[in-house]
């Protein structure tokens, strides 16, 4: 471990770099980030910043709410050294959107899970309200773009653990009304190793009707495949890399990556040593592999900051995304594919969830099914 810590600490063209719009107002642009001495040729890094100015990062997983919950005081606007994420580093990393994970401690279920999730939903709102110059709550693709155009980072509540829903669809609807937009389909009786039960399928259909996105990171292969079959909306894997390169249980084998791509989902590769490796090159290897197997329309980024995970030295906090994109550009990634990776693919999933919800609400009312009705 000591040795590891030494190493860690709808497709759109990107267009000509000179014409790229800058989403952040000039008066809030951060200073230029430090260029490592090991990379004397900073042309790819400058090019990466230009691409990210037009196509900022949509980060699939941030553990910031749980990390802030345990701090007696913090100021994300000035900068907060106790966490990996604050507004200066979000600006330096060109992060335009952030999925704010509602972490559940091990063993939480029932009312405790509901209470912990509601508590963190409230905390997310409080944090955003306290930092209006840098953050803005967003619940759909349009609001994400509005926040970006105003120079703010959009904060989307979720993913949350399915244990918060338990076996009651009324709680699912209530959590959606309170802002939850992503639910992880693990840790419950209706989404286990054997796949989705009949009630689990009804949960997915109700999520489609609401516009809530399914997160399949950590789900069993049977659950993943059944979700693909039942859901009319694309899914996310908010913290999954390529198992062919690193045998972590949350990473996806190639057959599931291919099926995810065919289903229009997005595999959001985490920037962590445990799942992808101890260097920025290892992370880029996973992005190359996922793009090759699932397709350029099915790969995204997941910082997984403030989750307790170790990160590569070059990607130690939310400011490091330009260095990762520079590595991809050195490898020959087209700017249009980088734009899909950082921004376009997540926007497509958000729009797909909203479109599916509008259509589903015309076909069916809110479900009154219970787990006793369907699985009893």
N, C-alpha and C positions, 0 to 999 in steps of 0.2 A: 504493500500500500504506500510505503514511503517513496518507493521509486515512481509509482504512479503519480503521486502528488507532485513530484518534481517536474513531471511532464505536463501537469494540468494546471493549473491555478484556477367562351367564347373567345379564343386566342386573339391577342392584339399585338401588333408590331410595336417594338420599342421606339422606332423612328430614329431620326438623326439626333445625336447628342446635343447639338447646338440648339435644337428646338424643344428640348424636354422642359415641361413646366416644372417649377419648384413649388411643392405644396406647402412648405413652411414659410411664413412671413420672414422678411429679411431681418427684422428686429429680434427674432427668436432663434435664428440659426445658431447652432453651437459652434465653438471653435473647432478648427480642423483636428481630428483625432491624431494621436501619435502614430507615426509610421515605424514599424520595427526595423532595427538596424539590419536584421537578416534579409530585408527586402529592399535593397537600394534602388531598384527600379520601381518607382511608385506609380507608373502610368496605369497599370491595371487597377490600383486602388482608387485613383482619381476617376477612372472610367466607371468603377463600381459605384462610387458616390453619385455620379451623374445619373446612372441607371436607377438607383434607389431613390433619387429625388423625384422621379416620375412614377416609379413603381415601388413604393415602400414595402416594408416587411409586414405581413400579417402573421403574427406569432401565435402558434396554436396552443400554447400551454404556459401559463405563468402561475407559480405558487405564491404570488405576492400577498393575497389576502391572509393566508394562514401565517406567513412570516410577520406581517405587520401586527397581527393579533397579539403577538407575544412581545411587542416593543412598547415601552412606557411612553415614548414620544418619538415622532418622526416628522420630517419635512421633505417630501419628495420633490418639491420645487427647487429648493436650494441644493439638494443632493443628500443621499442617505447612505453612509458607508456600511450600515448594518445589514443591508439587503443588496441583491444583485441588480435591482431595477429602480431607477428613479427617472425623473423627467429629463434632466440633462443627458443621461445615457440613452434614453429612448430617442431623443433628438439626434444624438451623435450616431446612433445605430440606424437611423431612418426607419423607426418602427411606426407604422401608420395605424396598426390595429393589434389588439392584444386580447386573447381569450383568457379570462381571469378564472382560474380553476378554484372550485369550492371543495377543498380537500376534506375528506372524512378520515379521522384516525382509525386505526385498525380496531375492528370489533364493534364499531358504531352501527346500530341498526334501529329499526322501529322509531319511536318518538325521539330518541337521542339523535338519530341521523337526520330527521326532519328539522329538529331544533338547531343542530350545528350548521345545516345548510342555510336555513333562514338567517341565522346569525351572520354568516359570511356574506350572504346577499346584501344584508343591511350594511355590513362593513364596506363592501365594494361601493355602494352608493355614497357612503360617508367620505371615503377616500377621494372619489371623483369630485364630489361637491366641495371638498376642501382644496382642490387643485384645479380650478376652472380654466386657468391659463394653459394648462398642459394636457388635461384629460377631458374626455367627454363620453358619457354612456351612449352606447349604440345597440340597437336590437335587430337591425336588418342591414342589407347591403347599402341602401340609400343613406341611412344614418351614418354608416361607416365612411362613405365617401364625403358626406357633409363635414364630418369631423376632420377628415384629412385635409379638405379644402380650406378649413379654418385654422390649419396649423396645429391641430390637437391630435393626440393619440386616442383612437376609438377603443373603448373598453367594453367587451361583450361578456356578460356573465355566463360562466360555464367553462369546461365541463364540470358537472356534479355527478356524484355516485348514484347509481340506481337505487341503492339502499334508502335514499331519502324519499323515494316514491313508495317503496315497499310494495304492497299489492293493491294500492288504491289509485284509480285513475283520477279521482277528484284532486288528490295531492299533486299529481302531474300537471293538471290544468292550473292549479293555484300557483305552482312554482313558475309555470310559463307566464302567468299574469303578472308575477312579481319580477319577471325579467330573465329567468333562466332560459338559455337558448341551446345548450348542448348537454346531453345525458349519456354517461358511460354505461354500456349494457353489460355489467359484470357485478358479481357479489350478491345476486338475488336468486331465488329458487326458480324463477321463470326465464332466466338466461344463464344457463350453466354449461357444463361439459357436454351434455346431450343436446344442446341447442335451445332454441326458443320453444317454450310450451305454447299451448293455444292462447293462454293469457298473455304470454310474452309477445306473440304475434299481434294481439289486440293492442298492447302498449305501443308497438311500433306503428300500427295504423293510426292510433290516436296522436302520436308524435307527428306523423305526416299531416294530420288534420290541423294541428296547432301551428306547425312550422318549426318544431324543435328538431335539432339535428342529432342523429345517433353517432356516438363515439364508440368505436370498436377496438380501441387499444386494450390489450389484455383479455379480450373476449376469446372464448374457445373457437376453434375453426368451425364447429357446427353452428354456433351462434352467428359467426360472421357470415357464413354462407346462407343461413336461413334469413338473416336480415336483408341480404342482397335480394333474395327471392321475394320477400314480403314488401319491402319499402319501395315506394314510388319516388323517393327523394334520395339524392346522393348522400353517402355517409363520410365521416372523417375517421381517421386513426390519428388521434392527436399526439401520440407519443410512440411511434413505431418506426423502426429502421429495417434493414435487410438482414434476415436471419442467415442468409447464405454467407454474409461477411462476418457476422458476430452472433453467436447462438444465445441471445437473450430471449427469455420467454415472451416478452412483449413485442419482439421483432417478428416480422411477417416472412414466412417462407415464400419462395418465388411463385408457387401456384396461387396462393392467396393474393399476392401482389398483382398478378395478372388478372384475377377475378375482380379485384378492387378497381383496377383500371377499366375493365369492361363494364363495370357498374357505374362508372363516372365518379367514384369516390376519390379521396385525396389522402395519401400517406404523408403525414407531417413528421419529418425526420428530426429526432431530438438531438440537440447539441451537447450530448453528455458522454463522458468517457465510458460509462458502463455499457451503454447501448451502441455507441458508434466508434469509440476509440479515443486515445489521448491527444490527438493532434487535429488541426483543421483539415489536413489532408485526409484523415480517416473519415471525417464527416462528409467531405466532398466525394469520397469513394462510395459512400452509401447513397448520396444524392445521384451520382452517376448510375448506380445499379438500379435504384428505384425508377429513375427516368427511363432506363432501357427496358425494364420488365413491365412496368405499369403504364408507361407513356408519359410524355412531358406534361400532359394535362392532369396528372394524378400524383404530383409530388409537391410537397410544401415544407415549411420550416416550423420547428417547435423549439423555442429556446429552452424550455423547461427550467427557467431560472427560479431561484428562491424555492426550490423543491427539495433541497438537501442533497442534490446530486453534484458530483464533481464535473467540471467542464475543462476542455482544452485551454491551455494558457492563452492562446490567441482569441479565445471566445469566452473569456471569464465572466463577462457580464453583458448586458443588453446593448452595449456600444459596439460589439465586435462584428456585427453583420457585414459591414463593408469589406472586412478582411476575408470573410467566407466567400462573398460574391466575387471578389478579386481572384480568389483561387479558382473559382468556376470559369471565369473569363479566360484565365491563363490556360485552362484545359480545353478551350474552344467552344464553350457554351455560347449559343446565339443570344443576343439581347432579348429577343422575343421569348425564348424559353426561360430566361432569368425572370422576365416580367410575369410569366405564368407561375413560376416557383414562388416568388415573393408575394404576389398580390392577386393575380388573375384567377388562379385556381380556387382560392378561398372565396373570392367574390362570386364565382360561378356556383359554388355550393350554397352560399347564402341566398342567392337569387333562386336557385332550384328549390330550396326549402320553402321559400315564400310562394313560388308559383304552384308547387304541389299543394300547399295549404289552401290557397284560393280555390283550386279545383276540388279538393277533398271536402271542403265545407259546403259545396253545392250538392254533394252526393250523400253525405251522412251527417247526422246530428252528433253531439257529444256522446261518447260511449258510456253506457251504464253497466257494462259487464263487470263481473267480479271474478276473482280467482276461483271462488267456489263454484261459480257457474261453469267455467271453462275447464278447470283443471281438477275439480273435485271428483 
